[in-house]
Amino acid sequence: TNMQETFYLCTSLEKGPSRIPNSVIEFYNAFRDCTKLSGTIEMYANLNGKTLENGRVDYEYCFKNSATEGEGLILKCTDDIYNLFYQETSNNKMNGFVCEETNTNIKLQKISN
């Protein structure tokens, strides 16, 4: 499933889907600029950092400039997604390909089995 730019520029979107299934293999810009996004999303997507036809990475900027207003977003991720998205050295512990904004209020968690 391709979710490229599905909610891109949906600045009034407050709640996204509760679950992103493992059938999702392209997630580029999926929630980019969804500034009011909040709640919890469980990420089971099948992303691996592959390069798409447009030259971008399959998850690049998927949450760029998202969850900058309101309560914030909790991303519960499978181990693979967590390892792909996590970056110890960034201010918000998120890889710059996921979201490069330091004011983003996204909390990354592992899904407990």
KETORVEX-992241 format. One line per field, with one value per residue: residue number from 1; residue in one letter; x, y, z of N, C-alpha, C in turn. Coordinates in steps of 0.2 Angstrom, whole numbers. Each point is the difference from the previous one (the first is absolute). Layout:
N
domi	c(NUM, ...)
lumro	c(A, ...)
n.px	c(X, ...)
n.py	c(Y, ...)
n.pz	c(Z, ...)
ca.px	c(X, ...)
ca.py	c(Y, ...)
ca.pz	c(Z, ...)
c.px	c(X, ...)
c.py	c(Y, ...)
c.pz	c(Z, ...)
//
This chain:
113
domi	c(1, 2, 3, 4, 5, 6, 7, 8, 9, 10, 11, 12, 13, 14, 15, 16, 17, 18, 19, 20, 21, 22, 23, 24, 25, 26, 27, 28, 29, 30, 31, 32, 33, 34, 35, 36, 37, 38, 39, 40, 41, 42, 43, 44, 45, 46, 47, 48, 49, 50, 51, 52, 53, 54, 55, 56, 57, 58, 59, 60, 61, 62, 63, 64, 65, 66, 67, 68, 69, 70, 71, 72, 73, 74, 75, 76, 77, 78, 79, 80, 81, 82, 83, 84, 85, 86, 87, 88, 89, 90, 91, 92, 93, 94, 95, 96, 97, 98, 99, 100, 101, 102, 103, 104, 105, 106, 107, 108, 109, 110, 111, 112, 113)
lumro	c(T, N, M, Q, E, T, F, Y, L, C, T, S, L, E, K, G, P, S, R, I, P, N, S, V, I, E, F, Y, N, A, F, R, D, C, T, K, L, S, G, T, I, E, M, Y, A, N, L, N, G, K, T, L, E, N, G, R, V, D, Y, E, Y, C, F, K, N, S, A, T, E, G, E, G, L, I, L, K, C, T, D, D, I, Y, N, L, F, Y, Q, E, T, S, N, N, K, M, N, G, F, V, C, E, E, T, N, T, N, I, K, L, Q, K, I, S, N)
n.px	c(4, -1, 4, 3, 2, -2, 4, 4, 2, -2, 0, -6, 4, -5, -3, 5, 1, -3, 0, 6, -4, 2, -6, 1, 2, -4, 4, 3, 1, -1, 3, 4, 2, -1, 0, -7, 4, -4, 0, -1, 6, -2, 6, -3, 1, 1, 4, 4, -2, -4, 4, -4, -5, -2, 4, -6, 2, -2, 4, 3, 2, -1, 4, 3, 1, 0, -6, 0, -7, -2, -3, 1, 4, -3, 6, -4, 6, 0, 4, -2, -6, 0, 4, -4, -5, 2, 1, 5, 3, -6, -2, -3, 6, -1, 1, 5, 0, -1, 3, 1, -7, 3, -5, 1, -7, 4, -3, 6, -4, 2, -3, -3, 3)
n.py	c(-6, 5, 2, 1, 5, -6, 2, 0, 4, -5, 7, -2, -5, -2, -5, -4, -5, -4, -2, 0, -4, -7, 1, 5, 1, 5, 4, 1, 5, -5, 3, 2, 4, -6, 6, -2, -4, -4, -3, -6, -1, -6, 0, -4, 6, -2, 4, 2, 6, -3, 1, 5, -1, 4, -5, 0, 0, -6, 2, 3, 4, -6, 2, 3, 4, -6, 0, 5, -1, 2, -5, -1, -3, -6, -1, -5, -3, -4, -5, -2, 3, -2, -6, 0, 1, -4, 5, -3, 2, -1, 6, -2, -3, 4, -5, 4, -6, -1, 4, 6, 1, 4, 3, -6, -1, -4, -4, -3, -6, -5, -4, -1, -6)
n.pz	c(0, -4, 5, -5, 4, 3, 5, -5, 4, 3, 0, -2, -3, 5, -3, -1, -5, 3, -7, -1, -4, 1, -2, 5, -6, -1, 4, -5, 4, 3, 6, -6, 4, 3, 1, -1, -4, 3, 6, -2, -3, -1, 0, -5, -3, -7, 4, -5, -1, -4, -5, 0, -5, 5, 2, 3, 7, 0, 5, -5, 5, 2, 4, -5, 4, 3, 3, -3, 0, 5, 1, -6, -2, 1, -3, 0, 0, -6, 2, -6, 1, 6, -2, -5, 4, 4, 4, 3, -5, -3, 0, -5, -1, -5, -4, -3, -3, 7, 4, -4, 2, 3, -3, -3, 1, -2, 4, -1, 0, 4, -5, 5, 0)
ca.px	c(-4, 3, -3, 4, -4, -8, -3, 5, -3, -6, 2, -5, -1, 2, 0, 1, -2, 3, 4, 3, 1, 6, 0, 3, 8, 2, -3, 3, -4, -7, -3, 3, -4, -6, 3, -4, 0, 1, -2, 4, 0, 4, 4, 2, 2, 6, 5, 7, 5, 2, -1, -6, 1, 1, 7, -1, -1, -7, -3, 3, -5, -7, -3, 3, -4, -7, 0, 4, -5, -4, 2, 6, -1, 4, 1, 1, 3, 4, 7, 4, -1, 3, 7, 0, -2, 4, 7, 1, 3, -5, -3, -7, 2, -3, 4, -2, -4, -7, -2, 6, -2, 2, -6, -4, -1, -1, 3, 1, 0, 0, -6, 1, -3)
ca.py	c(6, 6, 6, 6, 6, -1, 6, 6, 7, 0, 3, 0, -7, -1, -7, -4, -7, -3, -6, -1, -7, -2, 0, 6, 0, 7, 4, 7, 6, -3, 4, 6, 7, -1, 4, -1, -7, -2, -6, -6, -4, -6, -1, -6, 0, -4, 5, -2, 5, -1, 6, -1, 3, 7, 1, 1, -6, -2, 4, 6, 5, -2, 4, 6, 5, -2, 0, 6, 3, -5, -5, -4, -7, -6, -5, -6, -3, -6, 0, 2, 7, 4, 1, 5, 7, 3, 3, 2, 6, 5, 3, -4, -7, -2, 1, 6, -2, 0, 7, 4, 6, -1, 2, -5, -3, -7, -5, -6, -5, -7, -3, -5, -6)
ca.pz	c(0, 0, 4, -2, 0, 2, 4, -1, 1, 4, 6, 6, 2, 7, 1, -6, 1, 6, -1, -7, -1, -3, -8, -3, -2, -2, 5, -1, 1, 2, 4, 0, 2, 4, 6, 6, 1, 7, 2, 0, -7, 0, -7, -2, -7, -2, -3, 1, -3, -7, -4, -5, -7, 0, 3, 8, 4, 1, 6, 1, 2, 1, 6, 0, 2, 2, 7, 3, 4, 4, 5, -3, -3, 2, -5, 3, -6, 1, 1, -6, -2, 5, -2, -6, 2, 6, -1, 7, 0, -2, 5, 2, -1, -7, -6, -4, -6, 2, 1, 2, 4, 7, 4, -1, 7, -1, 4, -3, 4, -3, 1, 5, -2)
c.px	c(4, -4, 4, -5, -7, -3, 4, -4, -7, 1, -5, -2, 3, 1, 2, -2, 3, 6, 3, 2, 7, 0, 2, 7, 2, -3, 3, -5, -7, -4, 4, -4, -7, 1, -4, -1, 1, -3, 5, -1, 4, 3, 2, 2, 6, 4, 7, 5, 1, -2, -6, 2, 1, 6, 0, 0, -7, -3, 2, -6, -7, -3, 3, -5, -7, 0, 3, -5, -4, 3, 6, -2, 4, 1, 2, 3, 2, 7, 3, -2, 3, 7, 1, -1, 5, 7, 2, 3, -4, -4, -7, 1, -3, 5, -2, -4, -7, -3, 6, -1, 2, -6, -6, -1, -2, 4, 1, 0, 0, -7, 2, -4, -4)
c.py	c(6, 6, 6, 6, 0, 6, 6, 7, 0, 3, 0, -7, -1, -7, -3, -7, -3, -5, 1, -7, -1, 0, 7, 0, 6, 5, 8, 5, -2, 5, 7, 6, -1, 3, -2, -8, -2, -7, -5, -4, -6, -1, -7, 0, -4, 5, -3, 5, -1, 7, -1, 3, 7, 2, 1, -7, -2, 3, 7, 6, -2, 4, 7, 6, -2, 0, 6, 4, -5, -5, -4, -7, -5, -5, -7, -4, -7, 1, 3, 7, 4, 1, 4, 7, 3, 3, 3, 8, 6, 3, -4, -7, -3, 1, 6, -2, -1, 6, 4, 5, -1, 2, -5, -4, -7, -5, -7, -5, -7, -3, -6, -6, -3)
c.pz	c(0, 4, -2, 0, 2, 4, -1, 0, 3, 7, 5, 2, 7, 2, -6, 2, 7, -1, -8, -1, -4, -8, -3, -1, -2, 4, -1, 1, 2, 4, 1, 1, 3, 7, 6, 2, 7, 1, -1, -7, 1, -7, -1, -7, -1, -4, 2, -3, -7, -4, -5, -6, 0, 3, 7, 3, 2, 6, 1, 1, 2, 6, 0, 2, 3, 8, 3, 4, 4, 5, -3, -2, 3, -5, 3, -6, 2, 0, -6, -1, 6, -1, -6, 2, 6, -2, 7, 0, -1, 7, 2, -1, -6, -5, -4, -6, 2, 1, 3, 4, 8, 5, -1, 7, -2, 4, -3, 5, -4, 2, 5, -2, 5)
//
